[in-house]
Every structure is written in C-alpha cells, then in structure tokens.
Amino acid sequence: MNSSYVFGSTQYHIELERLRAIENLFDPASRCLLTAAGIAANSNCLESGVGADSIPRWLSNVVFPSGRITAVDLDRRFLHNL
C-alpha cells in the first residue's frame, strides 16, 4: 500500500467502518444513477475508488455473466473477488 495515501490507516476495522458508513449514505443514490444510466446485463463497467467494494458487488448482480467489471483503488485491502 502507498504510505502517502491520505486514509492509509493501519487500523483495518476503523477504516472498514468508515467506508461502510460512506456506502450506507451514498450507495442508494449511486445505484439509482447507474440504473438510470442504463447499466444492465452485457455492460462493461470500470469502478474507480472502490472503497469497501459494495458497488462492484451490486454491479456483479446486474451485469454478470455476460458483462464485465474492472474495479480499482489505491488501497486494495477491501477489494474481494466477485
């Protein structure tokens, strides 16, 4: 992990809690906007700044098996295989 990352806390659980709080606040609107933008089966998606990976997990239910998701983040501690 890049040590100059602003939120590069060594306290895993505190950072995960912060990311989950952000997801709880913003994910409902993000899902609505992505749906309105036409994200559907067969879509190819790039998600940057993934955080704790809730949007890529949601996208996987929408676009798989025929679509693709590429997810990137500076801090990869919370990225999981979809």
The first five atom37 places (N, CA, C, CB, O) and aatype in JSON, in Angstrom:
{
  "aatype": [12, 2, 15, 15, 18, 19, 13, 7, 15, 16, 5, 18, 8, 9, 6, 10, 6, 1, 10, 1, 0, 9, 6, 2, 10, 13, 3, 14, 0, 15, 1, 4, 10, 10, 16, 0, 0, 7, 9, 0, 0, 2, 15, 2, 4, 10, 6, 15, 7, 19, 7, 0, 3, 15, 9, 14, 1, 17, 10, 15, 2, 19, 19, 13, 14, 15, 7, 1, 9, 16, 0, 19, 3, 10, 3, 1, 1, 13, 10, 8, 2, 10],
  "atom_mask": [
    [1, 1, 1, 1, 1],
    [1, 1, 1, 1, 1],
    [1, 1, 1, 1, 1],
    [1, 1, 1, 1, 1],
    [1, 1, 1, 1, 1],
    [1, 1, 1, 1, 1],
    [1, 1, 1, 1, 1],
    [1, 1, 1, 0, 1],
    [1, 1, 1, 1, 1],
    [1, 1, 1, 1, 1],
    [1, 1, 1, 1, 1],
    [1, 1, 1, 1, 1],
    [1, 1, 1, 1, 1],
    [1, 1, 1, 1, 1],
    [1, 1, 1, 1, 1],
    [1, 1, 1, 1, 1],
    [1, 1, 1, 1, 1],
    [1, 1, 1, 1, 1],
    [1, 1, 1, 1, 1],
    [1, 1, 1, 1, 1],
    [1, 1, 1, 1, 1],
    [1, 1, 1, 1, 1],
    [1, 1, 1, 1, 1],
    [1, 1, 1, 1, 1],
    [1, 1, 1, 1, 1],
    [1, 1, 1, 1, 1],
    [1, 1, 1, 1, 1],
    [1, 1, 1, 1, 1],
    [1, 1, 1, 1, 1],
    [1, 1, 1, 1, 1],
    [1, 1, 1, 1, 1],
    [1, 1, 1, 1, 1],
    [1, 1, 1, 1, 1],
    [1, 1, 1, 1, 1],
    [1, 1, 1, 1, 1],
    [1, 1, 1, 1, 1],
    [1, 1, 1, 1, 1],
    [1, 1, 1, 0, 1],
    [1, 1, 1, 1, 1],
    [1, 1, 1, 1, 1],
    [1, 1, 1, 1, 1],
    [1, 1, 1, 1, 1],
    [1, 1, 1, 1, 1],
    [1, 1, 1, 1, 1],
    [1, 1, 1, 1, 1],
    [1, 1, 1, 1, 1],
    [1, 1, 1, 1, 1],
    [1, 1, 1, 1, 1],
    [1, 1, 1, 0, 1],
    [1, 1, 1, 1, 1],
    [1, 1, 1, 0, 1],
    [1, 1, 1, 1, 1],
    [1, 1, 1, 1, 1],
    [1, 1, 1, 1, 1],
    [1, 1, 1, 1, 1],
    [1, 1, 1, 1, 1],
    [1, 1, 1, 1, 1],
    [1, 1, 1, 1, 1],
    [1, 1, 1, 1, 1],
    [1, 1, 1, 1, 1],
    [1, 1, 1, 1, 1],
    [1, 1, 1, 1, 1],
    [1, 1, 1, 1, 1],
    [1, 1, 1, 1, 1],
    [1, 1, 1, 1, 1],
    [1, 1, 1, 1, 1],
    [1, 1, 1, 0, 1],
    [1, 1, 1, 1, 1],
    [1, 1, 1, 1, 1],
    [1, 1, 1, 1, 1],
    [1, 1, 1, 1, 1],
    [1, 1, 1, 1, 1],
    [1, 1, 1, 1, 1],
    [1, 1, 1, 1, 1],
    [1, 1, 1, 1, 1],
    [1, 1, 1, 1, 1],
    [1, 1, 1, 1, 1],
    [1, 1, 1, 1, 1],
    [1, 1, 1, 1, 1],
    [1, 1, 1, 1, 1],
    [1, 1, 1, 1, 1],
    [1, 1, 1, 1, 1]
  ],
  "atom_positions": [
    [[0.85, -1.17, 0.0], [0.0, 0.0, 0.0], [0.9, 1.24, 0.0], [-0.96, 0.0, 1.22], [1.96, 1.25, 0.62]],
    [[0.47, 2.27, -0.69], [1.2, 3.52, -0.77], [1.09, 4.25, 0.57], [0.67, 4.41, -1.92], [-0.01, 4.58, 1.01]],
    [[2.22, 4.5, 1.22], [2.19, 5.11, 2.55], [1.73, 6.56, 2.54], [3.56, 5.03, 3.17], [1.4, 7.1, 3.59]],
    [[1.68, 7.21, 1.37], [1.22, 8.59, 1.3], [-0.3, 8.69, 1.11], [1.93, 9.31, 0.18], [-0.83, 9.79, 1.01]],
    [[-0.98, 7.56, 1.05], [-2.43, 7.55, 0.91], [-3.05, 8.22, 2.14], [-2.97, 6.11, 0.73], [-2.74, 7.85, 3.27]],
    [[-3.93, 9.19, 1.92], [-4.48, 10.01, 3.0], [-5.15, 9.18, 4.08], [-5.47, 11.0, 2.44], [-4.96, 9.44, 5.27]],
    [[-5.93, 8.18, 3.68], [-6.66, 7.38, 4.65], [-5.98, 6.04, 4.9], [-8.09, 7.14, 4.16], [-6.64, 5.06, 5.23]],
    [[-4.66, 5.99, 4.76], [-3.91, 4.75, 4.91], [-3.74, 4.34, 6.36], [0.0, 0.0, 0.0], [-2.61, 4.23, 6.84]],
    [[-4.81, 4.11, 7.03], [-4.77, 3.72, 8.43], [-4.31, 2.28, 8.57], [-6.14, 3.92, 9.09], [-4.71, 1.42, 7.78]],
    [[-3.49, 2.02, 9.56], [-3.11, 0.65, 9.86], [-4.21, -0.04, 10.67], [-1.78, 0.6, 10.62], [-4.14, -1.25, 10.91]],
    [[-5.21, 0.72, 11.09], [-6.31, 0.16, 11.87], [-7.42, -0.28, 10.91], [-6.85, 1.2, 12.91], [-8.34, 0.49, 10.6]],
    [[-7.32, -1.51, 10.46], [-8.19, -2.08, 9.44], [-9.67, -1.88, 9.76], [-7.91, -3.56, 9.29], [-10.43, -1.42, 8.9]],
    [[-10.08, -2.2, 10.96], [-11.51, -2.16, 11.3], [-12.06, -0.73, 11.33], [-11.74, -2.82, 12.66], [-13.22, -0.52, 10.98]],
    [[-11.26, 0.22, 11.73], [-11.71, 1.61, 11.74], [-11.91, 2.1, 10.31], [-10.69, 2.5, 12.48], [-12.91, 2.76, 10.02]],
    [[-10.98, 1.79, 9.43], [-11.12, 2.2, 8.03], [-12.3, 1.5, 7.37], [-9.83, 1.9, 7.26], [-13.04, 2.13, 6.61]],
    [[-12.49, 0.22, 7.64], [-13.63, -0.5, 7.07], [-14.94, 0.1, 7.56], [-13.56, -2.0, 7.43], [-15.88, 0.23, 6.78]],
    [[-15.01, 0.47, 8.82], [-16.22, 1.1, 9.37], [-16.5, 2.44, 8.68], [-16.08, 1.31, 10.89], [-17.65, 2.75, 8.37]],
    [[-15.45, 3.21, 8.44], [-15.6, 4.5, 7.74], [-16.12, 4.28, 6.32], [-14.25, 5.26, 7.71], [-17.02, 5.0, 5.87]],
    [[-15.57, 3.31, 5.62], [-16.01, 3.04, 4.26], [-17.45, 2.53, 4.22], [-15.08, 2.01, 3.6], [-18.21, 2.93, 3.34]],
    [[-17.82, 1.68, 5.15], [-19.21, 1.17, 5.21], [-20.19, 2.31, 5.49], [-19.33, 0.08, 6.31], [-21.29, 2.32, 4.95]],
    [[-19.8, 3.26, 6.32], [-20.67, 4.41, 6.59], [-20.88, 5.23, 5.32], [-20.08, 5.3, 7.7], [-22.0, 5.69, 5.06]],
    [[-19.84, 5.42, 4.55], [-19.96, 6.14, 3.27], [-20.88, 5.37, 2.33], [-18.57, 6.34, 2.62], [-21.73, 5.97, 1.67]],
    [[-20.72, 4.05, 2.27], [-21.59, 3.23, 1.42], [-23.05, 3.37, 1.84], [-21.17, 1.75, 1.48], [-23.93, 3.54, 0.99]],
    [[-23.32, 3.3, 3.13], [-24.7, 3.41, 3.61], [-25.33, 4.74, 3.23], [-24.74, 3.25, 5.12], [-26.53, 4.81, 2.96]],
    [[-24.52, 5.77, 3.19], [-25.02, 7.1, 2.86], [-25.24, 7.28, 1.36], [-24.07, 8.16, 3.37], [-26.26, 7.82, 0.94]],
    [[-24.28, 6.85, 0.54], [-24.29, 7.19, -0.89], [-24.72, 6.07, -1.84], [-22.95, 7.64, -1.28], [-25.12, 6.37, -2.97]],
    [[-24.65, 4.82, -1.44], [-24.96, 3.72, -2.37], [-26.38, 3.74, -2.94], [-24.74, 2.42, -1.68], [-26.54, 3.48, -4.13]],
    [[-27.41, 4.04, -2.16], [-28.75, 4.05, -2.75], [-28.85, 5.02, -3.95], [-29.78, 4.44, -1.7], [-29.41, 4.66, -4.98]],
    [[-28.31, 6.2, -3.81], [-28.33, 7.17, -4.92], [-27.45, 6.7, -6.07], [-27.87, 8.56, -4.43], [-27.81, 6.87, -7.23]],
    [[-26.3, 6.12, -5.75], [-25.4, 5.62, -6.8], [-26.07, 4.53, -7.61], [-24.09, 5.09, -6.18], [-25.97, 4.52, -8.84]],
    [[-26.76, 3.6, -6.95], [-27.46, 2.53, -7.66], [-28.56, 3.1, -8.56], [-28.07, 1.52, -6.67], [-28.74, 2.64, -9.68]],
    [[-29.29, 4.09, -8.08], [-30.33, 4.72, -8.89], [-29.73, 5.39, -10.12], [-31.11, 5.76, -8.06], [-30.26, 5.25, -11.23]],
    [[-28.64, 6.11, -9.94], [-27.99, 6.8, -11.06], [-27.42, 5.81, -12.07], [-26.88, 7.71, -10.55], [-27.53, 6.03, -13.28]],
    [[-26.82, 4.73, -11.6], [-26.27, 3.72, -12.51], [-27.39, 3.03, -13.29], [-25.45, 2.68, -11.73], [-27.24, 2.76, -14.48]],
    [[-28.48, 2.74, -12.63], [-29.63, 2.14, -13.32], [-30.19, 3.09, -14.36], [-30.73, 1.74, -12.31], [-30.49, 2.68, -15.48]],
    [[-30.34, 4.36, -14.01], [-30.85, 5.36, -14.94], [-29.91, 5.57, -16.12], [-31.08, 6.69, -14.22], [-30.34, 5.92, -17.22]],
    [[-28.61, 5.35, -15.89], [-27.63, 5.49, -16.97], [-27.65, 4.31, -17.92], [-26.24, 5.65, -16.39], [-27.0, 4.34, -18.97]],
    [[-28.39, 3.27, -17.57], [-28.53, 2.13, -18.48], [-27.64, 0.94, -18.18], [0.0, 0.0, 0.0], [-27.51, 0.05, -19.01]],
    [[-27.03, 0.91, -17.0], [-26.22, -0.25, -16.64], [-27.15, -1.46, -16.58], [-25.48, -0.04, -15.27], [-28.16, -1.45, -15.87]],
    [[-26.81, -2.5, -17.33], [-27.64, -3.69, -17.41], [-26.77, -4.87, -17.81], [-28.81, -3.49, -18.42], [-25.56, -4.74, -17.95]],
    [[-27.4, -6.04, -17.99], [-26.67, -7.21, -18.46], [-25.9, -6.84, -19.71], [-27.63, -8.41, -18.73], [-26.37, -6.03, -20.52]],
    [[-24.74, -7.4, -19.89], [-23.83, -7.15, -21.02], [-23.02, -5.88, -20.87], [-24.61, -7.09, -22.3], [-22.17, -5.61, -21.72]],
    [[-23.24, -5.07, -19.83], [-22.47, -3.84, -19.67], [-21.05, -4.16, -19.24], [-23.15, -2.91, -18.63], [-20.8, -5.14, -18.54]],
    [[-20.12, -3.31, -19.66], [-18.74, -3.37, -19.2], [-18.51, -2.13, -18.35], [-17.71, -3.44, -20.4], [-18.72, -1.01, -18.81]],
    [[-18.08, -2.32, -17.1], [-18.02, -1.24, -16.13], [-16.61, -1.08, -15.56], [-19.01, -1.48, -15.0], [-15.9, -2.06, -15.34]],
    [[-16.22, 0.17, -15.34], [-15.0, 0.5, -14.62], [-15.4, 1.24, -13.37], [-14.02, 1.34, -15.5], [-16.03, 2.3, -13.44]],
    [[-15.03, 0.71, -12.22], [-15.32, 1.34, -10.94], [-13.99, 1.74, -10.33], [-16.12, 0.38, -9.97], [-13.15, 0.89, -10.04]],
    [[-13.78, 3.04, -10.13], [-12.54, 3.51, -9.52], [-12.85, 4.13, -8.17], [-11.82, 4.54, -10.44], [-13.9, 4.75, -7.98]],
    [[-11.94, 3.95, -7.23], [-12.2, 4.4, -5.87], [-13.22, 3.5, -5.21], [0.0, 0.0, 0.0], [-14.2, 3.98, -4.65]],
    [[-12.99, 2.22, -5.26], [-13.96, 1.2, -4.86], [-14.31, 1.21, -3.38], [-13.43, -0.14, -5.23], [-15.43, 0.86, -3.01]],
    [[-13.37, 1.59, -2.54], [-13.65, 1.58, -1.11], [-13.79, 0.16, -0.59], [0.0, 0.0, 0.0], [-12.87, -0.64, -0.72]],
    [[-14.93, -0.16, -0.02], [-15.17, -1.49, 0.55], [-15.91, -2.4, -0.42], [-15.96, -1.38, 1.84], [-16.41, -3.45, -0.01]],
    [[-16.0, -2.05, -1.65], [-16.47, -2.83, -2.81], [-17.97, -3.11, -2.91], [-15.78, -4.1, -2.82], [-18.36, -4.07, -3.57]],
    [[-18.82, -2.3, -2.29], [-20.26, -2.57, -2.36], [-20.83, -2.32, -3.75], [-20.99, -1.7, -1.35], [-21.69, -3.08, -4.2]],
    [[-20.38, -1.29, -4.45], [-20.92, -1.02, -5.79], [-20.48, -2.1, -6.79], [-20.46, 0.37, -6.28], [-21.31, -2.55, -7.57]],
    [[-19.21, -2.53, -6.81], [-18.87, -3.63, -7.71], [-19.65, -4.91, -7.41], [-17.38, -3.92, -7.64], [-20.01, -5.65, -8.32]],
    [[-19.9, -5.16, -6.14], [-20.71, -6.36, -5.8], [-22.13, -6.21, -6.34], [-20.73, -6.58, -4.26], [-22.71, -7.16, -6.87]],
    [[-22.7, -5.01, -6.19], [-24.04, -4.76, -6.73], [-24.01, -4.88, -8.26], [-24.55, -3.35, -6.31], [-24.88, -5.52, -8.85]],
    [[-23.0, -4.28, -8.89], [-22.87, -4.36, -10.34], [-22.78, -5.8, -10.83], [-21.65, -3.58, -10.81], [-23.33, -6.15, -11.87]],
    [[-22.09, -6.64, -10.07], [-21.95, -8.04, -10.49], [-23.3, -8.73, -10.6], [-21.06, -8.8, -9.5], [-23.49, -9.59, -11.46]],
    [[-24.23, -8.36, -9.74], [-25.58, -8.94, -9.83], [-26.34, -8.41, -11.04], [-26.36, -8.63, -8.57], [-27.28, -9.06, -11.51]],
    [[-25.96, -7.26, -11.54], [-26.65, -6.64, -12.67], [-26.05, -7.08, -14.01], [-26.59, -5.12, -12.56], [-26.79, -7.44, -14.92]],
    [[-24.73, -7.06, -14.13], [-24.11, -7.26, -15.45], [-23.65, -8.68, -15.72], [-22.95, -6.35, -15.58], [-23.53, -9.06, -16.89]],
    [[-23.37, -9.48, -14.7], [-22.89, -10.85, -14.93], [-24.03, -11.72, -15.4], [-22.26, -11.43, -13.65], [-25.17, -11.44, -15.06]],
    [[-23.78, -12.76, -16.16], [-22.48, -13.31, -16.52], [-21.9, -12.75, -17.83], [-22.59, -14.8, -16.62], [-20.75, -13.03, -18.15]],
    [[-22.67, -11.99, -18.56], [-22.2, -11.56, -19.88], [-21.44, -10.24, -19.86], [-23.37, -11.43, -20.8], [-20.74, -9.93, -20.83]],
    [[-21.54, -9.45, -18.79], [-20.82, -8.19, -18.69], [-19.54, -8.35, -17.88], [0.0, 0.0, 0.0], [-19.24, -9.43, -17.37]],
    [[-18.8, -7.26, -17.77], [-17.54, -7.28, -17.02], [-17.44, -6.07, -16.1], [-16.34, -7.32, -17.98], [-18.0, -5.01, -16.38]],
    [[-16.72, -6.25, -15.01], [-16.45, -5.16, -14.07], [-14.95, -5.14, -13.81], [-17.27, -5.32, -12.73], [-14.35, -6.17, -13.49]],
    [[-14.36, -3.97, -13.94], [-12.98, -3.77, -13.53], [-13.03, -2.78, -12.36], [-12.07, -3.24, -14.72], [-13.56, -1.68, -12.51]],
    [[-12.49, -3.17, -11.22], [-12.54, -2.34, -10.02], [-11.12, -2.02, -9.57], [-13.33, -3.05, -8.88], [-10.27, -2.92, -9.46]],
    [[-10.85, -0.73, -9.31], [-9.51, -0.31, -8.88], [-9.61, 0.64, -7.69], [-8.75, 0.37, -10.05], [-10.59, 1.37, -7.54]],
    [[-8.58, 0.62, -6.87], [-8.49, 1.53, -5.73], [-7.04, 1.6, -5.31], [-9.41, 1.08, -4.54], [-6.3, 0.62, -5.46]],
    [[-6.61, 2.74, -4.78], [-5.25, 2.86, -4.26], [-5.03, 1.92, -3.08], [-4.97, 4.31, -3.83], [-3.95, 1.34, -2.94]],
    [[-6.04, 1.76, -2.26], [-5.97, 0.89, -1.08], [-6.77, -0.36, -1.39], [-6.51, 1.62, 0.21], [-8.0, -0.33, -1.37]],
    [[-6.08, -1.45, -1.66], [-6.74, -2.68, -2.11], [-7.12, -3.62, -0.97], [-5.85, -3.41, -3.08], [-7.54, -4.75, -1.23]],
    [[-7.0, -3.19, 0.28], [-7.29, -4.08, 1.4], [-8.72, -4.61, 1.39], [-7.04, -3.36, 2.7], [-8.99, -5.71, 1.87]],
    [[-9.64, -3.83, 0.84], [-11.05, -4.2, 0.94], [-11.63, -4.72, -0.37], [-11.84, -3.02, 1.4], [-12.83, -4.95, -0.47]],
    [[-10.79, -4.89, -1.37], [-11.25, -5.47, -2.63], [-11.29, -6.98, -2.48], [-10.32, -5.06, -3.82], [-10.35, -7.59, -1.98]],
    [[-12.37, -7.57, -2.91], [-12.53, -9.01, -2.83], [-12.88, -9.54, -4.21], [-13.62, -9.39, -1.79], [-13.35, -8.8, -5.07]],
    [[-12.66, -10.81, -4.42], [-13.05, -11.41, -5.7], [-14.56, -11.46, -5.78], [-12.45, -12.83, -5.87], [-15.25, -11.84, -4.83]],
    [[-15.07, -11.07, -6.94], [-16.53, -11.08, -7.14], [-16.96, -12.42, -7.66], [-16.96, -9.96, -8.11], [-18.15, -12.64, -7.89]]
  ]
}
